[in-house]
Amino acid sequence: MTLTVLDPTPALVVIDLQRGIVEAHSGDAVTAAVRRSAELAAAFRRHGLPVVLVNVTGAPPGRTDNRPSGGAAAAFPPGWADLVDELDVRPTDHLISKRRRSAFHDTGLDTLLRDLGVTQVVLTGISTGSGVESTARSASDHGYHVVVATDAVTDPDVETHRHSVGRVFPKLGETATTDEILDKLGATR
């Protein structure tokens, strides 16, 4: 379903646009997702709406059987979890660090959003079929109106991206391009 309306208090939630991940998956689609996410973040800030920037800082505890070393989680290089400069992080932004796919699991994101009066989340980021989709599913399960900015998400696997955008997201909420979201934002604020 395409975007019909923005709630009075939507929040932008940007998933995993951090140096280590963006650099590992560079290319036109990643560059576009970063640029469009930055455009949305700037617009949400201008309108006094919450911007939540999510990074992943490691693997969850336990589940050592699926780690390459077979045991302890590998340490990431310095700066790996730092958000990309293009997001222009501001003091008013809310930073959430996660250790699982969903930005909601064990992070306090739901409490933060409820405290801010948020009823709708606009999602952007990487990877479409992993962090973004998991967060969209959790947001829907938590009762938020979900909007995915389809041109501000990307995945290293093109087919996974297409499946999430074409099949999964329309079942969880609404989809729109960055320009469509910006138009709705401008028309309602």
Disulfide bonds with the S-S distance in Angstrom:
none
